[in-house]
Amino acid sequence: MTDETLDELRPRLVAAMVPHVAFDGWTDVSLAAGARDAGIDPDVAALVFPGGATQMAVAYTDLANARMTAALEGLPPAKVRERVTRAIRLRLEQAEDERETVRRTLTVLAMHPAVSARTTWRTADSIWRACGDTATDFNHYTKRATLGAVYAATLLYWLADESDGRADTWAFLDRRIEGIMGIEKAKARLRSATGRLPNVAQLLGRLRYPAV
């Protein structure tokens, strides 16, 4: 017997499934093997992923996000660019021995674009939060949308990269991050310039109701 809820069992079960997914995919075969390895009652395990392969794939990406976040805790402070680059690189390095599992995951998610978009968003959000981002305005959304695109592109590059130490992937990532930083700097300059412009509403108000 276990006192764990299904939500608590999910990350433990999906982690145990990972070695089997490379061969059997996100299937009931991998589910049964993972349950056996993790010492989870198979009847209970069968209840953990009512959404089937899609829910299993999402749970794996959530597990990868959690692993990355945990590994980033306590690291010395750095510039934003360095923190973001470090986070993405760490996440991919943690999955180095799971490349086939990642491929299987992307295959499943590709059949469900809306779900895939949500998981990419959650990954970008996890990265920004792990890097200390606290934006709550429109910036919150633009940062995650932009970083999500960078992460997705880097992930696909990494899967095809056969260079020594994935050096080509890290160079690709650096170029993409440079692009993000350029956009953020341009936005900051625009905000600064806009802040120095006269208030159009006030000017129009003065024209309509001139001071006596």
C-alpha positions as a printed NumPy array, in Angstrom:
array([[  0.   ,   0.   ,   0.   ],
       [  1.064,   3.616,  -0.532],
       [ -0.245,   6.897,   0.796],
       [  0.875,   8.731,  -2.344],
       [ -1.769,  10.449,  -4.413],
       [ -1.868,   9.906,  -8.162],
       [ -0.33 ,  13.361,  -8.642],
       [  2.524,  12.391,  -6.315],
       [  3.011,   9.059,  -8.055],
       [  3.121,  10.605, -11.537],
       [  6.699,  12.019, -11.544],
       [  8.075,   8.909,  -9.842],
       [  6.371,   6.601, -12.297],
       [  7.321,   8.6  , -15.392],
       [ 10.96 ,   8.68 , -14.228],
       [ 10.911,   4.89 , -13.929],
       [  9.393,   4.611, -17.402],
       [ 12.119,   6.64 , -19.127],
       [ 14.595,   3.776, -19.725],
       [ 11.835,   1.741, -21.366],
       [ 10.391,   4.512, -23.538],
       [ 13.439,   4.484, -25.812],
       [ 12.413,   0.976, -26.894],
       [  8.658,   0.799, -26.37 ],
       [  7.536,   4.439, -26.541],
       [  4.995,   6.047, -24.262],
       [  2.876,   2.905, -24.121],
       [  1.263,   0.54 , -21.651],
       [  4.326,  -1.684, -22.054],
       [  6.596,   1.053, -20.712],
       [  4.011,   1.874, -18.053],
       [  3.956,  -1.694, -16.749],
       [  7.774,  -1.924, -16.81 ],
       [  8.139,   1.404, -15.014],
       [  5.602,   0.42 , -12.375],
       [  7.493,  -2.807, -11.766],
       [ 10.826,  -0.995, -11.461],
       [  9.378,   1.64 ,  -9.12 ],
       [  7.516,  -0.887,  -6.976],
       [  4.129,   0.592,  -7.821],
       [  1.052,  -1.598,  -7.904],
       [  0.229,  -2.116, -11.608],
       [ -3.477,  -1.55 , -10.978],
       [ -2.664,   1.792,  -9.364],
       [ -0.182,   2.679, -12.122],
       [ -2.904,   2.125, -14.701],
       [ -4.831,   5.016, -13.132],
       [ -1.99 ,   7.534, -13.175],
       [ -2.182,   8.458, -16.879],
       [ -5.832,   8.376, -17.958],
       [ -4.84 ,  10.612, -20.879],
       [ -2.55 ,   7.943, -22.289],
       [  0.623,   8.677, -24.233],
       [ -0.018,  12.426, -24.44 ],
       [ -0.293,  12.774, -20.673],
       [  2.812,  10.617, -20.231],
       [  4.78 ,  12.864, -22.612],
       [  3.613,  15.988, -20.794],
       [  4.561,  14.449, -17.442],
       [  8.042,  13.76 , -18.797],
       [  8.533,  17.375, -19.848],
       [  7.313,  18.506, -16.427],
       [  9.813,  16.13 , -14.811],
       [ 12.612,  17.558, -16.976],
       [ 11.6  ,  21.094, -15.969],
       [ 11.684,  20.118, -12.29 ],
       [ 15.121,  18.502, -12.633],
       [ 16.488,  21.618, -14.288],
       [ 15.007,  23.921, -11.649],
       [ 16.428,  21.835,  -8.808],
       [ 19.89 ,  21.785, -10.384],
       [ 19.908,  25.571, -10.838],
       [ 19.108,  26.305,  -7.206],
       [ 22.047,  27.626,  -5.255],
       [ 24.212,  28.386,  -8.284],
       [ 26.134,  31.673,  -8.099],
       [ 24.437,  34.763,  -9.559],
       [ 25.176,  35.725, -13.127],
       [ 23.984,  38.061, -15.849],
       [ 20.58 ,  37.313, -17.35 ],
       [ 22.071,  36.078, -20.603],
       [ 24.383,  33.699, -18.765],
       [ 21.58 ,  32.415, -16.517],
       [ 19.231,  31.712, -19.422],
       [ 21.958,  30.035, -21.482],
       [ 23.023,  27.954, -18.483],
       [ 19.437,  26.854, -17.836],
       [ 18.768,  25.672, -21.388],
       [ 22.136,  23.977, -21.665],
       [ 21.665,  22.233, -18.321],
       [ 18.226,  20.992, -19.302],
       [ 19.575,  19.433, -22.483],
       [ 22.656,  18.014, -20.779],
       [ 20.426,  16.324, -18.208],
       [ 18.634,  14.588, -21.084],
       [ 21.831,  13.497, -22.856],
       [ 21.214,   9.827, -22.068],
       [ 17.516,  10.196, -22.902],
       [ 17.749,  11.471, -26.455],
       [ 15.582,   8.684, -27.863],
       [ 13.015,   9.287, -25.128],
       [ 12.995,  12.974, -26.09 ],
       [ 12.42 ,  12.014, -29.73 ],
       [  9.54 ,   9.761, -28.741],
       [  8.107,  12.575, -26.653],
       [  8.243,  15.074, -29.509],
       [  6.599,  12.545, -31.826],
       [  3.655,  12.231, -29.442],
       [  3.358,  15.974, -28.843],
       [  3.588,  16.738, -32.563],
       [  0.19 ,  15.073, -32.974],
       [ -1.299,  17.543, -30.484],
       [ -0.1  ,  21.072, -31.4  ],
       [ -2.043,  22.818, -28.627],
       [ -0.6  ,  20.51 , -25.974],
       [  2.866,  20.888, -27.473],
       [  2.565,  24.685, -27.342],
       [  1.531,  24.552, -23.682],
       [  4.446,  22.311, -22.703],
       [  6.9  ,  24.585, -24.515],
       [  5.393,  27.57 , -22.711],
       [  5.761,  25.819, -19.338],
       [  9.383,  25.005, -20.1  ],
       [ 10.102,  28.644, -21.005],
       [  8.287,  29.764, -17.866],
       [ 10.32 ,  27.338, -15.743],
       [ 13.547,  28.68 , -17.238],
       [ 12.637,  32.322, -16.638],
       [ 11.469,  31.631, -13.082],
       [ 14.629,  29.661, -12.334],
       [ 16.577,  32.661, -13.626],
       [ 14.781,  34.951, -11.186],
       [ 12.38 ,  36.645, -13.578],
       [  9.452,  38.261, -11.758],
       [  7.819,  40.17 , -14.623],
       [  4.032,  40.3  , -14.396],
       [  3.231,  42.776, -17.164],
       [  3.123,  42.205, -20.922],
       [  6.848,  41.463, -20.712],
       [  5.983,  38.24 , -18.879],
       [  4.32 ,  36.889, -22.   ],
       [  6.719,  38.199, -24.623],
       [  9.724,  36.812, -22.742],
       [  8.2  ,  33.344, -22.557],
       [  7.01 ,  33.327, -26.143],
       [ 10.434,  34.381, -27.402],
       [ 12.372,  31.992, -25.189],
       [  9.99 ,  29.15 , -26.025],
       [ 10.82 ,  29.572, -29.706],
       [ 14.552,  29.618, -28.929],
       [ 14.308,  26.541, -26.727],
       [ 12.259,  24.585, -29.295],
       [ 14.725,  25.407, -32.074],
       [ 17.709,  24.511, -29.905],
       [ 16.089,  21.238, -28.846],
       [ 15.599,  20.166, -32.458],
       [ 19.161,  21.201, -33.314],
       [ 20.47 ,  19.228, -30.331],
       [ 18.63 ,  16.08 , -31.396],
       [ 20.324,  16.174, -34.801],
       [ 23.741,  17.309, -33.533],
       [ 26.546,  14.768, -33.708],
       [ 29.388,  17.191, -33.003],
       [ 31.869,  16.475, -30.227],
       [ 30.344,  17.44 , -26.901],
       [ 27.362,  18.92 , -28.795],
       [ 29.575,  21.942, -29.432],
       [ 27.538,  22.96 , -32.477],
       [ 24.382,  23.039, -30.353],
       [ 25.94 ,  25.334, -27.759],
       [ 27.16 ,  27.668, -30.506],
       [ 23.657,  27.647, -32.005],
       [ 22.186,  28.413, -28.576],
       [ 24.592,  31.31 , -28.04 ],
       [ 23.508,  32.856, -31.337],
       [ 19.827,  32.518, -30.466],
       [ 20.318,  34.015, -27.002],
       [ 22.253,  36.896, -28.552],
       [ 19.171,  37.543, -30.651],
       [ 16.938,  37.614, -27.567],
       [ 19.234,  40.011, -25.761],
       [ 19.247,  42.282, -28.791],
       [ 15.449,  42.389, -28.767],
       [ 15.335,  43.123, -25.028],
       [ 17.86 ,  45.948, -25.403],
       [ 15.862,  47.436, -28.274],
       [ 12.666,  47.258, -26.197],
       [ 14.416,  48.964, -23.275],
       [ 15.643,  51.775, -25.545],
       [ 12.138,  52.174, -26.968],
       [ 10.591,  52.368, -23.499],
       [ 13.173,  54.957, -22.477],
       [ 12.56 ,  57.05 , -25.573],
       [  8.78 ,  56.766, -25.203],
       [  9.031,  57.894, -21.606],
       [ 10.634,  61.161, -22.725],
       [  7.908,  61.965, -25.245],
       [  5.245,  64.51 , -24.284],
       [  1.929,  63.143, -23.092],
       [ -0.334,  63.486, -26.143],
       [ -3.528,  63.294, -24.093],
       [ -2.375,  66.139, -21.863],
       [ -1.383,  68.274, -24.842],
       [ -4.769,  67.773, -26.487],
       [ -6.481,  68.555, -23.19 ],
       [ -4.603,  71.831, -22.908],
       [ -5.525,  72.754, -26.465],
       [ -9.188,  72.077, -25.766],
       [ -9.224,  73.609, -22.294],
       [ -6.414,  76.186, -22.197],
       [ -5.274,  77.31 , -18.794],
       [ -6.629,  80.738, -17.795]])
